[in-house]
């Protein structure tokens, strides 16, 4: 019975995604809608529709492949075979767990690499976004594997060791480890991880830097430095983000953003990012992650030792790693609820950061920046509300523009 529940959840997740993609497709119109005429011209709009269609078909193919893969693993005892192989070389339970998940994760990544390649060098290339090269693609993949081994493997080994040493109390130690890791990464992600993939350089002196320093002073935001990242080496898409906590905080601008927007529009985007910090969204996000991690790990501690979880995946010998796989699937509805709630909070925070930018800089310039970025990235501006509820961490552009309009258009700064 447990086996068929697991299969049912896997199928239900896939069918839900198919339904959501279908609902999104019903929102498309061959004629430029009136509410988009101020944003898209006819040619760009048609290109954005085609981009969405291509991505949707590709997502269906990739999702179907993933579904077939996991169903094959379930019906043909793939997890049990990998478990048996992992046990064949050692009696150390931590090493067995690492070998087990290593085979699954790297095997899955290799099988999905052709899809990643196609998405980058066919789809993104076709629509003028890709700037990556095969060499960058391969080196990024290898670096990602190394980080997975060091960071992912280290965390998994520690959590497994906690379980073996403390049994039902392992969740407390695992929670402490995960919390420390989240805080550590918030402090040092931009200084330790990002440089492995991209070059970051301080923003040069000039009008843009002076404008950024001015908005920082007006908002009482202590800013040690602003960095420019060479995002153009991989894509023409533009972005900006805030990273770090305390004295380690920094604002990072993509070089593509600087090339696409006017100075006052860039400052509007940065005012939005400062708003996240001033409204304590980063701290509240860490707190929410702590709570959801605590709930998940506690429930895991109650169920992971149940032999039925391993048996449902075809293994006669109960184990932590087999229980973890089964639990992950069975827990997916709860994870989905957490995800929906988290996205709702994130969208709420985006509105708050937009209002902060409108109050301390200009609603108009932020709105203009959002329009330009959406058009350049061929964003779907009319997603289905249910798709937004489940998947969007940011409000759709039209909703953000409505909120900014209510906040007022101050062009004096």
C-alpha positions as CSV (number, residue, x, y, z in Angstrom):
1,X,0.0,0.0,0.0
2,X,2.8,2.4,0.9
3,X,4.5,1.7,-2.4
4,X,1.4,2.7,-4.4
5,X,0.9,5.8,-2.3
6,X,4.5,6.8,-3.3
7,X,3.7,6.1,-6.9
8,X,0.5,8.0,-6.7
9,X,2.2,11.1,-5.2
10,X,4.9,11.0,-8.0
11,X,2.1,10.9,-10.6
12,X,0.0,13.5,-8.9
13,X,3.0,15.9,-8.8
14,X,3.6,15.5,-12.5
15,X,-0.1,15.9,-13.5
16,X,-0.3,19.0,-11.4
17,X,2.5,20.6,-13.3
18,X,0.9,19.6,-16.6
19,X,-2.3,21.2,-15.5
20,X,-0.6,24.4,-14.4
21,X,1.2,24.6,-17.7
22,X,-2.1,24.1,-19.6
23,X,-3.8,26.8,-17.5
24,X,-0.9,29.2,-18.4
25,X,-1.3,28.4,-22.1
26,X,-5.0,29.5,-21.9
27,X,-3.9,33.0,-21.0
28,X,-2.0,33.5,-24.3
29,X,-3.6,35.6,-27.0
30,X,-2.4,36.0,-30.6
31,X,-3.4,39.7,-30.3
32,X,-1.4,42.0,-28.1
33,X,-3.7,42.6,-25.1
34,X,-4.6,46.2,-24.2
35,X,-2.9,46.0,-20.8
36,X,0.4,45.2,-22.4
37,X,0.5,47.8,-25.2
38,X,2.4,50.2,-22.9
39,X,5.1,47.5,-22.4
40,X,5.4,45.2,-25.5
41,X,5.3,46.1,-29.1
42,X,3.8,43.6,-31.5
43,X,7.1,41.9,-32.5
44,X,8.4,41.5,-29.0
45,X,5.0,40.3,-27.8
46,X,4.9,37.6,-30.5
47,X,8.5,36.6,-29.6
48,X,7.6,36.3,-25.9
49,X,4.6,34.1,-26.8
50,X,6.8,31.8,-28.9
51,X,9.4,31.7,-26.1
52,X,6.7,30.6,-23.6
53,X,5.4,27.9,-26.0
54,X,8.9,26.5,-26.6
55,X,9.7,26.5,-22.9
56,X,6.4,24.8,-22.1
57,X,7.0,22.0,-24.7
58,X,10.5,21.5,-23.4
59,X,9.3,21.4,-19.8
60,X,6.8,18.7,-20.7
61,X,9.4,16.6,-22.4
62,X,11.9,17.0,-19.6
63,X,9.2,16.4,-16.9
64,X,8.1,13.2,-18.7
65,X,11.6,11.9,-18.9
66,X,12.1,12.5,-15.1
67,X,8.7,10.8,-14.4
68,X,9.7,7.7,-16.5
69,X,13.0,7.6,-14.7
70,X,11.7,7.7,-11.2
71,X,8.8,5.2,-12.0
72,X,11.4,2.9,-13.4
73,X,13.4,3.2,-10.3
74,X,10.3,2.4,-8.2
75,X,8.9,-0.5,-10.2
76,X,12.2,-2.2,-11.1
77,X,13.8,-1.8,-7.7
78,X,16.4,0.7,-8.7
79,X,16.8,2.2,-5.3
80,X,17.2,-1.3,-3.8
81,X,19.9,-2.2,-6.4
82,X,21.8,1.0,-5.6
83,X,21.5,0.3,-1.9
84,X,22.9,-3.2,-2.4
85,X,25.8,-1.9,-4.4
86,X,26.6,0.7,-1.8
87,X,26.7,-1.9,0.9
88,X,29.0,-4.1,-1.1
89,X,32.1,-2.0,-0.6
90,X,32.0,-1.1,3.0
91,X,30.3,-1.6,6.4
92,X,30.5,2.0,7.4
93,X,27.0,3.3,7.4
94,X,28.0,6.9,6.7
95,X,30.0,5.9,3.7
96,X,27.1,3.7,2.5
97,X,24.8,6.7,2.6
98,X,27.3,8.9,0.7
99,X,27.8,6.2,-2.0
100,X,24.0,5.7,-2.3
101,X,23.1,9.4,-2.7
102,X,26.2,10.0,-4.8
103,X,25.2,7.4,-7.4
104,X,21.6,8.8,-7.5
105,X,22.5,12.5,-7.7
106,X,25.4,12.2,-10.1
107,X,23.6,9.6,-12.2
108,X,20.5,11.8,-12.4
109,X,22.6,14.9,-13.3
110,X,24.4,13.1,-16.1
111,X,21.1,11.8,-17.5
112,X,19.7,15.3,-17.4
113,X,22.8,17.0,-18.9
114,X,21.5,16.7,-22.5
115,X,18.4,18.6,-21.5
116,X,20.5,21.4,-19.8
117,X,22.7,21.6,-23.0
118,X,19.6,21.8,-25.2
119,X,18.0,24.5,-23.1
120,X,21.2,26.6,-23.1
121,X,22.6,26.1,-26.7
122,X,19.3,25.6,-28.6
123,X,16.4,27.4,-26.8
124,X,18.3,30.3,-25.1
125,X,20.5,30.6,-28.2
126,X,17.5,30.8,-30.5
127,X,15.9,33.7,-28.6
128,X,19.2,35.6,-28.3
129,X,19.9,35.0,-24.6
130,X,22.8,32.6,-24.5
131,X,26.3,33.9,-24.3
132,X,27.8,30.8,-22.7
133,X,30.3,28.5,-24.5
134,X,30.7,24.7,-24.3
135,X,33.8,25.3,-22.3
136,X,32.0,27.4,-19.7
137,X,29.1,24.9,-19.6
138,X,31.4,22.0,-18.9
139,X,33.6,23.8,-16.3
140,X,30.4,25.1,-14.6
141,X,29.2,21.5,-14.4
142,X,32.5,20.2,-13.0
143,X,32.6,23.0,-10.4
144,X,29.1,22.2,-9.4
145,X,30.0,18.6,-8.9
146,X,33.0,19.5,-6.7
147,X,30.8,21.8,-4.6
148,X,28.2,19.1,-4.3
149,X,30.8,16.6,-3.1
150,X,32.4,19.0,-0.6
151,X,29.3,20.9,0.8
152,X,26.5,18.4,0.1
153,X,28.5,15.4,1.0
154,X,29.8,17.0,4.2
155,X,26.3,18.0,5.3
156,X,24.9,14.6,4.5
157,X,27.7,12.8,6.3
158,X,27.2,14.9,9.4
159,X,23.4,14.4,9.5
160,X,23.8,10.7,9.0
161,X,26.4,10.5,11.8
162,X,24.0,12.5,14.0
163,X,21.3,9.9,13.3
164,X,23.5,7.0,14.0
165,X,24.7,8.5,17.3
166,X,21.5,10.0,18.7
167,X,18.6,8.2,16.9
168,X,15.4,10.1,17.5
169,X,17.2,13.2,18.7
170,X,19.3,13.6,15.6
171,X,16.9,16.2,14.3
172,X,18.0,18.7,16.9
173,X,21.6,18.4,15.9
174,X,20.8,18.4,12.2
175,X,18.7,21.5,12.7
176,X,21.6,23.3,14.4
177,X,23.9,22.3,11.6
178,X,21.5,23.4,8.8
179,X,20.8,26.7,10.6
180,X,24.6,27.4,11.0
181,X,25.0,26.6,7.3
182,X,22.2,28.9,6.2
183,X,23.6,31.8,8.2
184,X,27.2,31.1,7.1
185,X,26.1,31.1,3.4
186,X,24.2,34.4,3.8
187,X,27.4,35.9,5.1
188,X,29.9,34.4,2.7
189,X,28.1,33.2,-0.4
190,X,29.1,36.2,-2.5
191,X,32.7,36.1,-1.3
192,X,33.3,32.3,-1.4
193,X,31.0,30.7,-4.0
194,X,30.2,33.3,-6.6
195,X,33.9,34.0,-7.5
196,X,34.2,30.3,-8.5
197,X,31.8,31.1,-11.4
198,X,31.9,34.8,-12.0
199,X,34.2,37.7,-11.7
200,X,33.1,40.5,-9.4
201,X,34.7,43.9,-9.5
202,X,34.0,47.1,-7.5
203,X,31.8,49.6,-9.3
204,X,34.0,52.4,-10.7
205,X,33.7,56.0,-9.6
206,X,31.3,58.0,-11.6
207,X,27.7,59.2,-11.7
208,X,26.2,55.8,-11.1
209,X,28.3,55.1,-8.0
210,X,27.5,58.6,-6.7
211,X,23.8,58.0,-7.2
212,X,24.0,54.7,-5.4
213,X,25.9,56.2,-2.5
214,X,23.3,59.0,-2.3
215,X,20.4,56.6,-2.0
216,X,22.3,54.7,0.6
217,X,22.8,57.8,2.7
218,X,19.1,58.9,2.3
219,X,17.9,55.5,3.5
220,X,20.6,55.2,6.3
221,X,21.9,52.0,4.6
222,X,25.5,51.4,5.4
223,X,27.1,50.1,2.2
224,X,30.7,49.0,2.1
225,X,30.8,48.5,-1.7
226,X,28.9,47.8,-4.9
227,X,30.1,45.1,-7.2
228,X,29.6,44.4,-10.8
229,X,29.4,40.8,-11.9
230,X,30.1,39.6,-15.4
231,X,26.8,38.0,-16.0
232,X,27.1,38.7,-19.8
233,X,29.6,35.8,-20.1
234,X,26.6,33.4,-19.8
235,X,23.4,35.3,-20.7
236,X,22.0,38.6,-21.9
237,X,19.4,38.6,-19.1
238,X,19.9,41.2,-16.4
239,X,19.6,41.1,-12.7
240,X,20.7,42.6,-9.4
241,X,20.7,41.2,-5.9
242,X,21.6,41.9,-2.3
243,X,23.7,39.5,-0.3
244,X,25.2,39.2,3.1
245,X,24.3,40.3,6.6
246,X,25.8,42.9,9.0
247,X,29.2,44.2,7.8
248,X,29.3,41.6,5.1
249,X,26.4,42.9,3.1
250,X,26.9,44.0,-0.5
251,X,24.9,44.9,-3.6
252,X,25.8,43.1,-6.8
253,X,24.8,44.5,-10.2
254,X,24.9,42.4,-13.4
255,X,26.9,44.2,-16.1
256,X,23.9,43.6,-18.4
257,X,21.7,45.6,-16.0
258,X,24.1,48.5,-16.3
259,X,24.0,48.4,-20.0
260,X,20.2,48.1,-20.3
261,X,19.0,50.7,-17.8
262,X,19.4,54.4,-17.2
263,X,21.1,55.5,-14.0
264,X,17.9,56.5,-12.2
265,X,16.3,53.2,-13.2
266,X,19.3,51.3,-11.8
267,X,19.0,53.3,-8.5
268,X,15.3,52.4,-8.4
269,X,16.2,48.7,-8.6
270,X,18.8,49.1,-5.8
271,X,16.3,51.1,-3.7
272,X,14.1,48.0,-4.0
273,X,17.0,45.8,-2.8
274,X,17.7,48.1,0.1
275,X,14.0,47.9,1.0
276,X,14.4,44.2,1.5
277,X,17.2,44.8,4.0
278,X,15.5,47.7,5.8
279,X,12.2,45.8,6.1
280,X,14.2,42.8,7.6
281,X,13.0,40.4,4.9
282,X,16.3,38.6,5.0
283,X,16.1,38.0,8.7
284,X,12.5,36.9,8.5
285,X,13.3,34.6,5.6
286,X,16.0,32.9,7.7
287,X,13.5,32.6,10.6
288,X,10.9,31.0,8.3
289,X,13.5,28.6,6.9
290,X,14.4,27.6,10.5
291,X,10.8,26.9,11.4
292,X,10.1,24.8,8.3
293,X,13.4,22.9,8.7
294,X,12.6,22.2,12.3
295,X,9.1,20.8,11.5
296,X,10.4,18.7,8.6
297,X,13.3,17.3,10.5
298,X,11.2,16.5,13.6
299,X,8.6,14.6,11.4
300,X,11.5,12.9,9.7
301,X,12.9,11.7,13.0
302,X,9.6,10.1,13.8
303,X,9.3,8.2,10.6
304,X,12.7,7.5,9.0
305,X,13.4,4.5,11.2
306,X,10.2,2.8,10.1
307,X,11.1,-0.4,8.2
308,X,8.0,0.1,6.0
309,X,9.7,3.0,4.2
310,X,12.7,0.9,3.1
311,X,10.4,-2.0,2.2
312,X,8.3,0.2,0.0
313,X,11.4,0.9,-2.1
314,X,12.2,-2.8,-2.4
315,X,14.9,-3.1,0.3
316,X,14.7,-5.9,2.8
317,X,17.2,-4.1,5.1
318,X,16.0,-0.9,6.7
319,X,18.3,2.1,6.4
320,X,18.5,5.8,7.0
321,X,19.2,6.6,3.3
322,X,16.3,4.5,2.0
323,X,14.0,5.9,4.6
324,X,15.1,9.4,3.6
325,X,14.2,8.8,-0.1
326,X,10.7,7.4,0.8
327,X,10.1,10.2,3.3
328,X,11.0,12.8,0.8
329,X,8.3,11.6,-1.6
330,X,5.6,11.0,1.1
331,X,6.3,14.4,2.6
332,X,6.0,16.2,-0.8
333,X,2.4,17.5,-0.2
334,X,3.5,19.1,3.1
335,X,6.6,20.6,1.3
336,X,4.3,21.9,-1.4
337,X,2.1,23.7,1.2
338,X,5.2,25.2,2.8
339,X,6.3,26.3,-0.7
340,X,3.0,28.0,-1.5
341,X,3.1,29.8,1.9
342,X,6.7,30.8,1.3
343,X,5.9,32.2,-2.1
344,X,3.0,34.2,-0.7
345,X,5.2,35.7,1.9
346,X,7.9,36.4,-0.7
347,X,5.4,38.2,-3.0
348,X,4.2,40.3,-0.1
349,X,7.8,41.2,0.7
350,X,8.3,42.3,-2.9
351,X,5.4,44.7,-2.7
352,X,6.9,46.1,0.5
353,X,10.3,46.6,-1.1
354,X,8.6,48.2,-4.1
355,X,6.8,50.7,-1.8
356,X,10.1,51.4,-0.1
357,X,11.7,52.3,-3.4
358,X,8.8,54.5,-4.4
359,X,9.0,56.4,-1.1
360,X,12.7,56.9,-1.1
361,X,13.5,57.2,-4.8
362,X,10.8,57.0,-7.5
363,X,7.9,54.7,-8.3
364,X,8.2,55.8,-12.0
365,X,11.9,54.8,-12.4
366,X,11.4,51.5,-10.7
367,X,8.4,50.8,-12.9
368,X,10.3,51.8,-16.0
369,X,13.1,49.4,-15.0
370,X,10.8,46.5,-14.4
371,X,9.1,47.1,-17.8
372,X,12.5,47.1,-19.6
373,X,13.8,44.0,-17.8
374,X,10.5,42.1,-18.4
375,X,10.6,42.9,-22.1
376,X,14.2,42.1,-22.5
377,X,13.8,38.7,-20.7
378,X,10.6,38.0,-22.7
379,X,8.7,37.4,-19.5
380,X,5.2,36.0,-19.3
381,X,3.2,39.0,-18.2
382,X,-0.2,37.3,-18.0
383,X,0.4,34.0,-16.0
384,X,-2.5,32.1,-14.7
385,X,-3.4,33.1,-11.1
386,X,-3.1,29.5,-9.9
387,X,0.4,29.2,-11.5
388,X,1.4,32.4,-9.7
389,X,0.1,31.1,-6.4
390,X,2.1,27.9,-6.6
391,X,5.3,28.9,-8.4
392,X,5.9,32.7,-8.3
393,X,8.1,34.2,-5.6
394,X,7.6,37.6,-7.2
395,X,4.3,39.2,-8.2
396,X,3.6,39.4,-11.9
397,X,4.7,42.6,-13.5
398,X,1.2,44.0,-14.1
399,X,0.4,43.6,-10.4
400,X,3.6,45.3,-9.4
401,X,2.9,48.2,-11.7
402,X,-0.6,48.6,-10.3
403,X,0.8,48.7,-6.8
404,X,3.5,51.2,-7.8
405,X,0.9,53.4,-9.5
406,X,-1.0,53.5,-6.2
407,X,2.3,54.4,-4.4
408,X,2.6,57.5,-6.7
409,X,5.0,58.7,-9.4
410,X,7.6,61.0,-7.7
411,X,10.0,62.2,-10.4
412,X,11.7,64.8,-8.2
413,X,14.7,62.6,-7.1
